[in-house]
Amino acid sequence: MSDKRDFYEVLGVERGASEEEIKKSYRKLALKYHPDRNPGDKDAESKFKEAAEAYDVLGDAQKRRQYDQFGHRAFEGGGGGGPRFHNMEDILSAFGDILGGQMFGDMFGQQRRRTSGPQPGRALKVALDLTLEEIDSGVARTIVINREDHCGGCKGTGAKPGTSRKTCETCGGRGQVSRSQGFFAMVTPCPTCSGTGSRIESPCAQCKGAGREAARAEVRINVPAGVDEGMRLRISEQGDAGDPGAPRGDLYCVIREVEHKIFQRSGADVLTEIPVSFSQMALGDTVEIPTLRGRAEMTIPAGTQSGKILRLRGQGLPVLDGRGRGDQHVRLFVEVPKKLSDRQKELLREFAELERKGAGDKSFFDKIVGYFS
């Protein structure tokens, strides 16, 4: 079980809070615990990051639905819960606009670069098609993806082997330049080095200075049982390569359910339709029903009507948070035989005659006619 605090508790909002209330609460906490206001305070830094992680989920409609249904388990064991914040700059890059502009530190009279040091690689996204049987049991998949790796010639520097990158003269290695506009100071990425803080005089011939090259990679994905359509699984550091010394980006796998020939899904429950004979419905019977894990016996009570739905407890899909399984709902309908033997026809005619002579109540057809008259 996750030891993280409830995200609603972290932001101090109710579970039914609006998007604007969540955003307002996050901004208040981020300003309160920002490291520029609390220099050297590790507890404040921890709360600042905790608030960012909570807003990363609750501020996104899709992630919030997953969290409301499954809690922290939706983002564990490979589950995707948004960007993983490696450092302060990741948070500023993700939510700096909410907190007042490009330079978060400007609010406190300090300058903090939006990007500094080696940057993580880009995240990638792929679709993962799963059958209901695979969702029921959980599955391990190995997929092949196209991604960027560090160039084998320059090891990711982009510079010709034997040379190195030079500090950018325009920004002095900061990666940003500032200019005054009235009372405001505008900070933008350096136009010479594109924000990297350095430039290449002799590009690598193999990657032409990019520092990366296209590659194919096999990635193993462990899918937990009970995942839902549209859920994202995060596989850490399996995306594109980052700058030298920085981690890879993450890989996100979006779950897509393959349509089943027999079963339909509703949350953790499944529904199937089973044809039975008139005699089984009228007299009652015990029949074998297909389930996701084989067959199970089900009792049909005498006098069951066509269209009746019976329930097999615990024969549905596992609940992702570990609280048991859903149920299987079985809709019964009468299958009318297309061919009858002479003996079957004789018995049915005899039965029909007995119905006409012995029925004390009006037939369904008679009731309908009486309603309109």
TADA-V762453 format. One record per helix or strand of 2 or more residues. SS is the DSSP state (2 for helix, 1 for strand). FROM is the first residue (numbers start at 1). LEN is the number of residues. If there is no record, write none. Layout:
ss: <SS SS>
from: <FROM FROM>
len: <LEN LEN>
This chain:
ss: <2 2 2 2 2 2 1 2 1 1 1 1 1 1 1 1 1 1 2 1 1 1 1 2 2>
from: <7 19 42 61 88 104 124 132 139 166 176 184 198 212 232 251 264 269 278 285 294 309 328 342 364>
len: <5 15 17 15 8 5 7 6 12 2 6 6 2 12 4 7 3 8 6 7 7 4 7 17 9>
